[in-house]
């Protein structure tokens, strides 16, 4: 994923290797079109990319421009508007993954696909089918922290998770209820009922030579053509 992030940054960075708000806005605008055309854009903060641009530059202490290292650090937090990209990457990696662990719910062994390991209880694992359906074993709550693996764990990851479980053993149920853990960096989302489209005023974000208006005009109803168009643009970046 880091190679993909670095290449995406290179596509919008200036000749000096820096990216301003307008250039980042163009990248985020193109990227969000895929979940938008699939009707899932609300899960990623809406079509308005301004909050995501603001989030990135606040992360960079409001510098007028950011370099690749800062962009990568922000993307590693998996900002809400872009979290679909690393998720898609993990889904592809998990398709053939085989974990030497047993699901504590359905007893599947080995676990195929995603593996979810508890960071509250020792030797507690859930397969993707049980996790996605919300099934839990007695004594384990949905708000307890878990870690997702799309590939078999390394010895270093096993030791790290063991240390986290040990630490969490001393924390109460109330602590976990009050400190829910998000797997991505949330950004300000639009209020329900508000216009979820990027307002016309944001046209100021776009560089004159690469404004969104230069994209090919497609029929509003031609969803498949739109998806193919934006996917091909992102594929060129990746």
N, C-alpha and C positions, 0 to 999 in steps of 0.2 A: 504494500500500500504506500509506503514512503516513496518509492520510485514513481508511482502514479501521482502522488501529491506534488512531488518535485517537478514533474513534467508539466502538470497543469499550471503551476506557478510560472514556469518558463514561458508558457504560451501567452500570458498576459503581462509579464514583467517588461519593463522598459529596457533599452539597450544597456543601461547601467546596472541592471539586475535588481531594480526596486519596483514595487507595486503600490499605486495610490488607491484611493477609494473608488475612483471611477473604473479602473481596470479590474479591481476585485469584484465590483458590482456586475460587470459584464460577465465574468466567469460564473458567479453565483446565479445570475439570471438564466444563462444557458443551461446550467446544471439542474436547476429546479424544474425545468420544463418536463423532464421525464416523469417524476411523480405527479406533476400537475396534470398531464394528459391521461394518467392512469387513475385520476380521481382521488389520489392519496396525499395531495399537497398540504391539507390541513394538519396532517400528522407531523409535517416538517416545518411548521410555523407559517404556512400560507405562502402566497406568491410574492409578497412584499419582501424583497431581499435587504431593504435598508437596515432592519434590526441586526441581521447577520453581519453586514459590513461594519456596523457600529460595534458589535461584539468583538470582531477581530481587532479593530484599531484600539478599542479600550484595553484589550489583552496586551497590545503593544504599547501601552502607556500613551495613547493618543499621538503617536508619531505621525507626521504627514505622509510618510512612506514606510513600507515594511520590506525586509529582505526575506529570502527563502527560509532561513532558519526560524524566524518568528511565525511565518505562515505554517510551516510544518508543525511547530509546537501547538498552534491553535487547532490545526486539523487533527492532531493526535487526540485532542479532547473530544473529537467527533461532534462538532456543532450540529444542532438540530436540523438545520436546512441541508446539511451534507451527509448526515448519518446514514442515509440509504446506500451510499457508495461503499463504505467499509462493510456494511451489513451484507450487501450483495457479494462482496469479495469473500466474506466468511461463509456464506451459504454455498458458494461454489467450492470452497475448500472442504466443507463438511460433507459433501455428497459421497465421498469415498472414505471418509475417516472412520477408523475402527479403534475404539478405546478399550483397554483391558480393565474394565470396571463393570459392576453389575448395578442395574437400576433398582433403587430401593422400593419402587412402586410396582412395576410390572415384572421385575426380575430379569429383564433382558440382559444377556451377557454373551459376547461383548456388546457395548453400546455402539450403535452405528449412527453416524450423523453428528449432531451437536451433543455435547456432554455438559451437564450442569452440576458443578460440585459445590456443596454447601461450605460456607465459611463460618458456620456456627456449630455444626456437628462433624465429628470425625467420621470418615468413610461413608459419607452420605452423598450419593450421586443419583441424578435423574436423567432419563433419556429425553430426547426432544419431544416425543409424542406425549409423554406424561407432563412435561413442563408446559408445553403450549396449551394443553387442556386444563391446566390449573390443578392437577392432582398432587397431593402431598401426603406423606406418611404421618402417622401419629407423632406428635411432639415437634413437628417442624411447621413453622408458619410461613406464609407467602412473603411476608416483609423481611424475613431473615436474609442476610446477604448471600449471594451465590456468584460463582464465576463461570463464565461460558468458555468452552473450549471447542474449536472447530477442527483441531488437529490433536494427536496424542500428546500428552503432557511430557515435559522434560523433568529430569531429576531436580533441577533448580526451581521449576514451578511447583513441584510437589513440596519441597522444603518451604518455599515462600507461603504456600497455602496453609501448610501445617502451622506455621507461626501465626498466621492471621486467625485460624480457628482457635488456637490457644489463647490469643488476646481477646477474642470475642466471647470466650467462655466466661469471662468475668464481667461481661456487660449484660444488663437486664433486658427483658422483653420491651420494657418501656423505652429504653434507649433506641432500639431498632425501629420502634413505631414512630419515634420523633425524628429519626435521622434516616429517612428513606434514601436509598442509594440509586441515583440515575446513572445509566450506562452511557449517557451522552451529555453534551453541554447544551442546556436549554437556552433558547433565545426568546425574546419578547414575541408573543404571537398576537394575531389580530383577534379582536373580540368577536364572539359569535354574532353573526348578522351584519358585521361590517364588511365592506368591500375587500376581498382578499387579493385583488389584483394590484400589481405595482402601479402606484399613481403616476400620472403623466409627469408630475414635477420631478420624478426621479430620472427623467431623461438627461438631467444635468450630470448624472453619474457617468454617462457613456462617453467615451472618446469620440470625437467628430467622425473619425474614419472607420469606426466599428460599432456604430449604434445599432440597437436591436432592429430598428426599422429597415436595416439593410438585409435582414433575413428574407428568404423567399416567402412570398405571400401564399398561404395555404388556406383552403376552405376550413371554416370553423368546425364543420362536421367531419372533416376528414381526419379523425383522430389517429388512425394507423399511419397515415402519411406524416403527421406531425411527430409521432413517436420515432419513426424511422429517421426523420430529418434531424431531430435533436440528438438521437442516439449516435448517428453517424458523425455529428460534430464532436460529441464527447469522445467517440472512438478515435477520431483523429488526434484528439488531445492525448488519449491514453496510449 
